[in-house]
Amino acid sequence: MNIEAFRNYCLAKKGVTEHMPFGDDVLVFKVMDKMFALCDINKFESINLKCNPETAIELREQFQAVKPGYHMNKTHWNTIEIQSDMSDMDILKWINHSYNLVVNSLPKKQKQALLNF
């Protein structure tokens, strides 16, 4: 996977916007202003994705590519190395998981606004 494919996949999701709140080299994807994915645009070596805490531990045990979230809450975030033992299809699956976790945690009013997005 390359950064363009990652970016396009994230932006194709309903209600997603991109931001750079941590400087010129960190690209953040948000749904309804809640972060669900981020990466370094200069060194696209890994991505950070939100994850269910129990699943996060399972993924870390299953894949060498998955580590506790770098500079993130290690209970709720994983860092996934791009060139690793995890396939692109698996990475897309975990992007979906991250996006859905955030969407499911939105207040009812924001969920309704997302439907109309």
LUMSE-306574 format. One record per atom (N, C-alpha, C, O): residue in three letters; atom name; residue number from 1; x, y, z. Coordinates in Angstrom, 1 decimal. Layout:
BEGIN
   r  a   k   east  north     up
 ALA CA NUM      X      Y      Z
...
***
This chain:
BEGIN
   r  a   k   east  north     up
 MET  N   1    0.9   -1.2    0.0
 MET CA   1    0.0    0.0    0.0
 MET  C   1    0.9    1.2    0.0
 MET  O   1    1.9    1.3    0.7
 ASN  N   2    0.5    2.2   -0.8
 ASN CA   2    1.2    3.5   -0.7
 ASN  C   2    0.3    4.6   -0.1
 ASN  O   2   -0.9    4.3    0.1
 ILE  N   3    0.9    5.7    0.1
 ILE CA   3    0.1    6.8    0.8
 ILE  C   3   -1.1    7.3    0.0
 ILE  O   3   -2.1    7.6    0.6
 GLU  N   4   -1.0    7.3   -1.3
 GLU CA   4   -2.1    7.7   -2.1
 GLU  C   4   -3.3    6.8   -2.0
 GLU  O   4   -4.4    7.2   -1.8
 ALA  N   5   -3.0    5.5   -2.0
 ALA CA   5   -4.1    4.5   -1.8
 ALA  C   5   -4.7    4.6   -0.4
 ALA  O   5   -5.9    4.5   -0.3
 PHE  N   6   -3.9    4.8    0.6
 PHE CA   6   -4.3    4.9    1.9
 PHE  C   6   -5.2    6.2    2.1
 PHE  O   6   -6.3    6.1    2.6
 ARG  N   7   -4.7    7.3    1.5
 ARG CA   7   -5.5    8.6    1.6
 ARG  C   7   -6.8    8.5    0.9
 ARG  O   7   -7.8    8.9    1.4
 ASN  N   8   -6.8    7.9   -0.4
 ASN CA   8   -8.0    7.8   -1.1
 ASN  C   8   -9.0    6.9   -0.5
 ASN  O   8  -10.2    7.2   -0.5
 TYR  N   9   -8.5    5.8    0.1
 TYR CA   9   -9.5    4.9    0.8
 TYR  C   9  -10.1    5.6    2.0
 TYR  O   9  -11.3    5.5    2.2
 CYS  N  10   -9.3    6.3    2.8
 CYS CA  10   -9.9    7.0    4.0
 CYS  C  10  -10.9    8.1    3.5
 CYS  O  10  -12.0    8.2    4.1
 LEU  N  11  -10.5    8.9    2.5
 LEU CA  11  -11.4   10.0    2.1
 LEU  C  11  -12.6    9.5    1.4
 LEU  O  11  -13.6   10.3    1.3
 ALA  N  12  -12.7    8.3    0.9
 ALA CA  12  -13.9    7.8    0.3
 ALA  C  12  -15.0    7.4    1.3
 ALA  O  12  -16.1    7.2    0.9
 LYS  N  13  -14.6    7.4    2.5
 LYS CA  13  -15.6    7.1    3.6
 LYS  C  13  -16.5    8.3    3.9
 LYS  O  13  -16.0    9.4    3.8
 LYS  N  14  -17.7    8.0    4.2
 LYS CA  14  -18.7    9.1    4.5
 LYS  C  14  -18.2   10.0    5.6
 LYS  O  14  -17.9    9.5    6.7
 GLY  N  15  -18.3   11.3    5.4
 GLY CA  15  -18.0   12.3    6.4
 GLY  C  15  -16.5   12.5    6.8
 GLY  O  15  -16.2   13.1    7.8
 VAL  N  16  -15.6   11.9    6.0
 VAL CA  16  -14.2   12.0    6.4
 VAL  C  16  -13.6   13.3    5.8
 VAL  O  16  -13.8   13.7    4.6
 THR  N  17  -12.7   13.9    6.6
 THR CA  17  -11.9   15.0    6.3
 THR  C  17  -10.5   14.8    6.7
 THR  O  17  -10.2   14.0    7.5
 GLU  N  18   -9.6   15.5    6.0
 GLU CA  18   -8.2   15.3    6.4
 GLU  C  18   -7.7   16.6    7.0
 GLU  O  18   -8.1   17.7    6.6
 HIS  N  19   -6.7   16.5    7.9
 HIS CA  19   -6.2   17.6    8.6
 HIS  C  19   -4.7   17.4    8.9
 HIS  O  19   -4.2   16.3    8.7
 MET  N  20   -4.1   18.5    9.3
 MET CA  20   -2.6   18.4    9.7
 MET  C  20   -2.4   19.1   11.0
 MET  O  20   -1.7   20.1   11.1
 PRO  N  21   -3.1   18.7   12.1
 PRO CA  21   -3.0   19.4   13.4
 PRO  C  21   -1.7   19.3   14.1
 PRO  O  21   -1.4   20.0   15.0
 PHE  N  22   -0.9   18.3   13.7
 PHE CA  22    0.3   18.0   14.4
 PHE  C  22    1.6   18.5   13.7
 PHE  O  22    2.7   18.0   14.0
 GLY  N  23    1.4   19.3   12.7
 GLY CA  23    2.5   19.8   11.9
 GLY  C  23    2.4   19.4   10.4
 GLY  O  23    1.4   18.7   10.0
 ASP  N  24    3.3   19.8    9.6
 ASP CA  24    3.3   19.6    8.2
 ASP  C  24    3.6   18.2    7.7
 ASP  O  24    3.4   17.9    6.5
 ASP  N  25    3.9   17.3    8.6
 ASP CA  25    4.3   15.9    8.2
 ASP  C  25    3.3   14.8    8.7
 ASP  O  25    3.5   13.7    8.4
 VAL  N  26    2.3   15.2    9.5
 VAL CA  26    1.4   14.2   10.0
 VAL  C  26    0.0   14.5    9.4
 VAL  O  26   -0.6   15.5    9.7
 LEU  N  27   -0.5   13.5    8.6
 LEU CA  27   -1.8   13.6    8.0
 LEU  C  27   -2.8   12.8    8.9
 LEU  O  27   -2.6   11.6    9.2
 VAL  N  28   -3.9   13.5    9.3
 VAL CA  28   -4.9   12.9   10.2
 VAL  C  28   -6.2   12.9    9.4
 VAL  O  28   -6.6   13.8    8.7
 PHE  N  29   -6.9   11.8    9.6
 PHE CA  29   -8.2   11.6    9.0
 PHE  C  29   -9.2   11.5   10.1
 PHE  O  29   -9.1   10.8   11.1
 LYS  N  30  -10.3   12.3    9.9
 LYS CA  30  -11.3   12.4   11.0
 LYS  C  30  -12.7   12.2   10.3
 LYS  O  30  -12.9   12.5    9.2
 VAL  N  31  -13.6   11.6   11.1
 VAL CA  31  -15.0   11.5   10.7
 VAL  C  31  -15.8   12.3   11.8
 VAL  O  31  -15.7   12.0   13.0
 MET  N  32  -16.5   13.2   11.3
 MET CA  32  -17.3   14.1   12.2
 MET  C  32  -16.4   14.7   13.2
 MET  O  32  -16.8   14.8   14.4
 ASP  N  33  -15.2   15.1   12.8
 ASP CA  33  -14.2   15.8   13.7
 ASP  C  33  -13.6   14.9   14.7
 ASP  O  33  -13.0   15.4   15.7
 LYS  N  34  -13.7   13.6   14.6
 LYS CA  34  -13.1   12.6   15.5
 LYS  C  34  -12.1   11.8   14.7
 LYS  O  34  -12.4   11.3   13.7
 MET  N  35  -10.9   11.8   15.2
 MET CA  35   -9.7   11.1   14.6
 MET  C  35   -9.9    9.6   14.5
 MET  O  35  -10.3    9.0   15.5
 PHE  N  36   -9.6    9.0   13.4
 PHE CA  36   -9.6    7.5   13.3
 PHE  C  36   -8.4    7.0   12.6
 PHE  O  36   -8.1    5.8   12.7
 ALA  N  37   -7.6    7.8   11.9
 ALA CA  37   -6.4    7.3   11.3
 ALA  C  37   -5.4    8.5   11.1
 ALA  O  37   -5.8    9.6   10.9
 LEU  N  38   -4.1    8.1   11.2
 LEU CA  38   -3.1    9.1   10.9
 LEU  C  38   -1.8    8.5   10.4
 LEU  O  38   -1.6    7.3   10.7
 CYS  N  39   -1.0    9.2    9.7
 CYS CA  39    0.3    8.7    9.2
 CYS  C  39    1.3    9.9    9.0
 CYS  O  39    0.9   11.0    8.9
 ASP  N  40    2.5    9.5    8.9
 ASP CA  40    3.6   10.5    8.5
 ASP  C  40    3.7   10.5    7.0
 ASP  O  40    3.9    9.5    6.4
 ILE  N  41    3.5   11.7    6.4
 ILE CA  41    3.5   11.8    5.0
 ILE  C  41    4.9   11.8    4.3
 ILE  O  41    5.0   11.5    3.1
 ASN  N  42    5.9   12.1    5.1
 ASN CA  42    7.2   12.1    4.6
 ASN  C  42    7.8   10.7    4.6
 ASN  O  42    8.6   10.3    3.7
 LYS  N  43    7.5    9.9    5.6
 LYS CA  43    8.0    8.5    5.8
 LYS  C  43    6.8    7.7    5.9
 LYS  O  43    6.4    7.3    7.1
 PHE  N  44    6.1    7.3    4.9
 PHE CA  44    4.9    6.5    5.0
 PHE  C  44    5.3    5.0    5.2
 PHE  O  44    5.3    4.2    4.4
 GLU  N  45    5.7    4.8    6.5
 GLU CA  45    6.2    3.5    6.9
 GLU  C  45    5.1    2.8    7.8
 GLU  O  45    5.1    1.6    7.9
 SER  N  46    4.2    3.6    8.4
 SER CA  46    3.2    3.0    9.3
 SER  C  46    2.0    3.9    9.4
 SER  O  46    2.1    5.1    9.0
 ILE  N  47    0.9    3.3    9.9
 ILE CA  47   -0.3    4.1   10.1
 ILE  C  47   -0.8    3.8   11.5
 ILE  O  47   -0.6    2.7   12.0
 ASN  N  48   -1.4    4.8   12.1
 ASN CA  48   -2.0    4.6   13.4
 ASN  C  48   -3.5    4.5   13.2
 ASN  O  48   -4.1    5.3   12.5
 LEU  N  49   -4.1    3.5   13.8
 LEU CA  49   -5.5    3.3   13.7
 LEU  C  49   -6.1    3.0   15.1
 LEU  O  49   -5.5    2.3   15.9
 LYS  N  50   -7.3    3.5   15.3
 LYS CA  50   -8.0    3.2   16.5
 LYS  C  50   -8.5    1.8   16.5
 LYS  O  50   -8.8    1.2   15.4
 CYS  N  51   -8.5    1.2   17.7
 CYS CA  51   -8.9   -0.3   17.7
 CYS  C  51   -9.6   -0.6   19.1
 CYS  O  51   -9.2    0.0   20.1
 ASN  N  52  -10.5   -1.5   19.0
 ASN CA  52  -11.1   -2.0   20.2
 ASN  C  52  -10.0   -2.6   21.1
 ASN  O  52   -9.1   -3.3   20.6
 PRO  N  53  -10.0   -2.3   22.4
 PRO CA  53   -8.9   -2.7   23.3
 PRO  C  53   -8.6   -4.2   23.3
 PRO  O  53   -7.4   -4.6   23.2
 GLU  N  54   -9.6   -5.0   23.3
 GLU CA  54   -9.3   -6.5   23.3
 GLU  C  54   -8.7   -6.9   21.9
 GLU  O  54   -7.8   -7.7   21.9
 THR  N  55   -9.3   -6.4   20.9
 THR CA  55   -8.8   -6.7   19.5
 THR  C  55   -7.4   -6.2   19.3
 THR  O  55   -6.6   -6.8   18.6
 ALA  N  56   -7.1   -5.0   19.9
 ALA CA  56   -5.8   -4.5   19.7
 ALA  C  56   -4.7   -5.4   20.2
 ALA  O  56   -3.7   -5.6   19.6
 ILE  N  57   -5.0   -6.0   21.4
 ILE CA  57   -4.0   -7.0   22.0
 ILE  C  57   -3.9   -8.2   21.1
 ILE  O  57   -2.8   -8.7   20.8
 GLU  N  58   -5.1   -8.7   20.6
 GLU CA  58   -5.0   -9.9   19.7
 GLU  C  58   -4.2   -9.6   18.4
 GLU  O  58   -3.4  -10.5   18.0
 LEU  N  59   -4.4   -8.4   17.8
 LEU CA  59   -3.7   -8.1   16.6
 LEU  C  59   -2.2   -8.0   16.9
 LEU  O  59   -1.4   -8.5   16.1
 ARG  N  60   -1.8   -7.5   18.0
 ARG CA  60   -0.4   -7.4   18.4
 ARG  C  60    0.3   -8.7   18.5
 ARG  O  60    1.4   -8.9   18.2
 GLU  N  61   -0.5   -9.7   19.0
 GLU CA  61    0.0  -11.1   19.2
 GLU  C  61    0.0  -11.8   17.8
 GLU  O  61    0.9  -12.7   17.6
 GLN  N  62   -0.9  -11.5   17.0
 GLN CA  62   -1.0  -12.2   15.7
 GLN  C  62    0.0  -11.7   14.6
 GLN  O  62    0.5  -12.5   13.8
 PHE  N  63    0.2  -10.4   14.6
 PHE CA  63    1.1   -9.8   13.5
 PHE  C  63    2.2   -9.1   14.1
 PHE  O  63    2.1   -8.3   15.1
 GLN  N  64    3.4   -9.3   13.6
 GLN CA  64    4.6   -8.5   14.0
 GLN  C  64    4.5   -7.1   13.6
 GLN  O  64    5.1   -6.2   14.2
 ALA  N  65    3.7   -6.8   12.6
 ALA CA  65    3.5   -5.4   12.1
 ALA  C  65    2.8   -4.5   13.0
 ALA  O  65    2.8   -3.3   12.9
 VAL  N  66    2.0   -5.1   14.0
 VAL CA  66    1.1   -4.3   14.8
 VAL  C  66    1.8   -4.1   16.2
 VAL  O  66    2.2   -5.0   16.9
 LYS  N  67    1.9   -2.8   16.5
 LYS CA  67    2.5   -2.4   17.8
 LYS  C  67    1.6   -1.5   18.5
 LYS  O  67    0.6   -0.9   17.9
 PRO  N  68    1.8   -1.3   19.8
 PRO CA  68    0.9   -0.3   20.5
 PRO  C  68    1.1    1.1   19.8
 PRO  O  68    2.2    1.4   19.3
 GLY  N  69    0.1    1.9   19.8
 GLY CA  69    0.0    3.2   19.1
 GLY  C  69    1.2    4.1   19.4
 GLY  O  69    1.3    4.5   20.6
 TYR  N  70    2.0    4.4   18.5
 TYR CA  70    3.1    5.4   18.7
 TYR  C  70    2.6    6.8   18.9
 TYR  O  70    1.8    7.3   18.1
 HIS  N  71    2.9    7.3   20.1
 HIS CA  71    2.5    8.6   20.5
 HIS  C  71    1.0    8.7   20.7
 HIS  O  71    0.4    9.8   20.6
 MET  N  72    0.3    7.6   21.0
 MET CA  72   -1.1    7.5   21.1
 MET  C  72   -1.4    6.8   22.4
 MET  O  72   -0.6    6.2   23.0
 ASN  N  73   -2.7    6.8   22.8
 ASN CA  73   -3.2    5.9   23.9
 ASN  C  73   -3.0    4.5   23.5
 ASN  O  73   -3.7    4.0   22.6
 LYS  N  74   -2.1    3.8   24.1
 LYS CA  74   -1.8    2.4   23.7
 LYS  C  74   -2.9    1.4   23.9
 LYS  O  74   -2.8    0.3   23.4
 THR  N  75   -3.9    1.7   24.7
 THR CA  75   -5.0    0.9   24.9
 THR  C  75   -6.0    0.9   23.7
 THR  O  75   -6.5   -0.1   23.3
 HIS  N  76   -6.1    2.1   23.1
 HIS CA  76   -7.1    2.3   22.0
 HIS  C  76   -6.5    2.4   20.6
 HIS  O  76   -7.3    2.6   19.6
 TRP  N  77   -5.2    2.5   20.5
 TRP CA  77   -4.6    2.7   19.2
 TRP  C  77   -3.5    1.7   18.9
 TRP  O  77   -2.7    1.3   19.8
 ASN  N  78   -3.4    1.3   17.6
 ASN CA  78   -2.3    0.5   17.1
 ASN  C  78   -1.5    1.2   16.0
 ASN  O  78   -2.1    2.0   15.3
 THR  N  79   -0.3    0.9   16.0
 THR CA  79    0.6    1.4   14.8
 THR  C  79    0.8    0.1   14.0
 THR  O  79    1.3   -0.9   14.5
 ILE  N  80    0.5    0.2   12.7
 ILE CA  80    0.7   -0.9   11.8
 ILE  C  80    1.7   -0.5   10.8
 ILE  O  80    1.6    0.5   10.1
 GLU  N  81    2.8   -1.3   10.7
 GLU CA  81    3.9   -1.1    9.8
 GLU  C  81    3.4   -1.5    8.4
 GLU  O  81    2.7   -2.6    8.2
 ILE  N  82    3.6   -0.7    7.4
 ILE CA  82    3.1   -0.9    6.0
 ILE  C  82    3.7   -2.1    5.3
 ILE  O  82    3.0   -3.0    4.9
 GLN  N  83    5.0   -2.1    5.3
 GLN CA  83    5.8   -3.2    4.6
 GLN  C  83    6.1   -4.3    5.6
 GLN  O  83    7.1   -4.3    6.3
 SER  N  84    5.1   -5.2    5.8
 SER CA  84    5.2   -6.1    6.9
 SER  C  84    4.5   -7.4    6.6
 SER  O  84    4.2   -7.7    5.4
 ASP  N  85    4.2   -8.1    7.7
 ASP CA  85    3.4   -9.4    7.5
 ASP  C  85    1.9   -9.2    7.4
 ASP  O  85    1.2  -10.2    7.4
 MET  N  86    1.4   -8.0    7.4
 MET CA  86    0.0   -7.8    7.2
 MET  C  86   -0.3   -7.4    5.8
 MET  O  86    0.4   -6.5    5.3
 SER  N  87   -1.2   -8.0    5.2
 SER CA  87   -1.6   -7.7    3.8
 SER  C  87   -2.3   -6.4    3.7
 SER  O  87   -2.9   -5.9    4.7
 ASP  N  88   -2.3   -5.8    2.5
 ASP CA  88   -3.1   -4.6    2.2
 ASP  C  88   -4.6   -4.8    2.5
 ASP  O  88   -5.2   -3.9    3.1
 MET  N  89   -5.1   -6.0    2.2
 MET CA  89   -6.5   -6.3    2.5
 MET  C  89   -6.8   -6.2    4.0
 MET  O  89   -7.8   -5.7    4.4
 ASP  N  90   -5.9   -6.8    4.8
 ASP CA  90   -6.0   -6.7    6.2
 ASP  C  90   -5.9   -5.3    6.7
 ASP  O  90   -6.7   -4.9    7.6
 ILE  N  91   -5.0   -4.5    6.2
 ILE CA  91   -4.9   -3.1    6.6
 ILE  C  91   -6.2   -2.4    6.3
 ILE  O  91   -6.7   -1.6    7.1
 LEU  N  92   -6.8   -2.6    5.1
 LEU CA  92   -8.1   -2.0    4.8
 LEU  C  92   -9.2   -2.4    5.7
 LEU  O  92  -10.0   -1.6    6.1
 LYS  N  93   -9.2   -3.6    6.1
 LYS CA  93  -10.1   -4.2    7.1
 LYS  C  93  -10.0   -3.4    8.5
 LYS  O  93  -11.0   -3.0    9.1
 TRP  N  94   -8.8   -3.1    8.9
 TRP CA  94   -8.6   -2.4   10.1
 TRP  C  94   -8.8   -0.9   10.0
 TRP  O  94   -9.1   -0.3   11.0
 ILE  N  95   -8.7   -0.4    8.8
 ILE CA  95   -9.1    1.0    8.6
 ILE  C  95  -10.6    1.1    8.8
 ILE  O  95  -11.1    2.0    9.5
 ASN  N  96  -11.3    0.1    8.2
 ASN CA  96  -12.8    0.1    8.4
 ASN  C  96  -13.2   -0.1    9.9
 ASN  O  96  -14.1    0.6   10.3
 HIS  N  97  -12.4   -0.9   10.6
 HIS CA  97  -12.7   -1.1   12.0
 HIS  C  97  -12.5    0.2   12.8
 HIS  O  97  -13.4    0.6   13.6
 SER  N  98  -11.5    0.9   12.5
 SER CA  98  -11.2    2.2   13.2
 SER  C  98  -12.3    3.2   12.9
 SER  O  98  -12.8    3.8   13.8
 TYR  N  99  -12.6    3.3   11.6
 TYR CA  99  -13.7    4.2   11.2
 TYR  C  99  -15.0    3.9   11.9
 TYR  O  99  -15.7    4.8   12.4
 ASN  N 100  -15.4    2.6   11.9
 ASN CA 100  -16.6    2.2   12.5
 ASN  C 100  -16.7    2.4   14.0
 ASN  O 100  -17.7    2.7   14.5
 LEU  N 101  -15.5    2.2   14.6
 LEU CA 101  -15.5    2.4   16.1
 LEU  C 101  -15.8    3.9   16.4
 LEU  O 101  -16.6    4.2   17.3
 VAL  N 102  -15.2    4.8   15.6
 VAL CA 102  -15.5    6.2   15.8
 VAL  C 102  -16.9    6.5   15.5
 VAL  O 102  -17.6    7.2   16.3
 VAL  N 103  -17.4    6.1   14.4
 VAL CA 103  -18.8    6.4   14.0
 VAL  C 103  -19.8    5.8   15.1
 VAL  O 103  -20.8    6.5   15.5
 ASN  N 104  -19.6    4.6   15.6
 ASN CA 104  -20.5    4.0   16.6
 ASN  C 104  -20.4    4.8   17.9
 ASN  O 104  -21.4    4.7   18.7
 SER  N 105  -19.3    5.5   18.2
 SER CA 105  -19.2    6.2   19.4
 SER  C 105  -19.8    7.7   19.3
 SER  O 105  -19.8    8.4   20.3
 LEU  N 106  -20.2    8.1   18.1
 LEU CA 106  -20.7    9.4   18.0
 LEU  C 106  -22.0    9.6   18.7
 LEU  O 106  -22.8    8.7   18.8
 PRO  N 107  -22.3   10.8   19.2
 PRO CA 107  -23.6   11.1   19.7
 PRO  C 107  -24.7   10.9   18.6
 PRO  O 107  -24.4   11.1   17.4
 LYS  N 108  -25.9   10.7   19.0
 LYS CA 108  -27.0   10.5   18.1
 LYS  C 108  -27.1   11.6   17.1
 LYS  O 108  -27.4   11.3   15.9
 LYS  N 109  -27.0   12.8   17.5
 LYS CA 109  -27.1   14.0   16.6
 LYS  C 109  -26.1   13.9   15.5
 LYS  O 109  -26.4   14.2   14.3
 GLN  N 110  -24.8   13.6   15.9
 GLN CA 110  -23.8   13.5   14.9
 GLN  C 110  -23.9   12.3   13.9
 GLN  O 110  -23.6   12.4   12.7
 LYS  N 111  -24.4   11.2   14.5
 LYS CA 111  -24.7   10.1   13.6
 LYS  C 111  -25.8   10.4   12.6
 LYS  O 111  -25.7   10.1   11.4
 GLN  N 112  -26.8   11.2   13.0
 GLN CA 112  -27.8   11.6   12.1
 GLN  C 112  -27.2   12.6   11.0
 GLN  O 112  -27.6   12.5    9.8
 ALA  N 113  -26.4   13.5   11.4
 ALA CA 113  -25.8   14.4   10.5
 ALA  C 113  -24.9   13.6    9.5
 ALA  O 113  -24.8   14.0    8.3
 LEU  N 114  -24.2   12.6    9.9
 LEU CA 114  -23.4   11.8    9.1
 LEU  C 114  -24.2   11.1    8.0
 LEU  O 114  -23.8   11.0    6.8
 LEU  N 115  -25.4   10.6    8.4
 LEU CA 115  -26.3   10.0    7.4
 LEU  C 115  -26.7   11.0    6.2
 LEU  O 115  -26.9   10.6    5.1
 ASN  N 116  -26.7   12.3    6.6
 ASN CA 116  -27.1   13.3    5.6
 ASN  C 116  -25.9   13.9    4.9
 ASN  O 116  -26.0   14.8    4.0
 PHE  N 117  -24.7   13.4    5.2
 PHE CA 117  -23.5   13.9    4.6
 PHE  C 117  -23.4   13.6    3.2
 PHE  O 117  -22.4   14.0    2.5
***
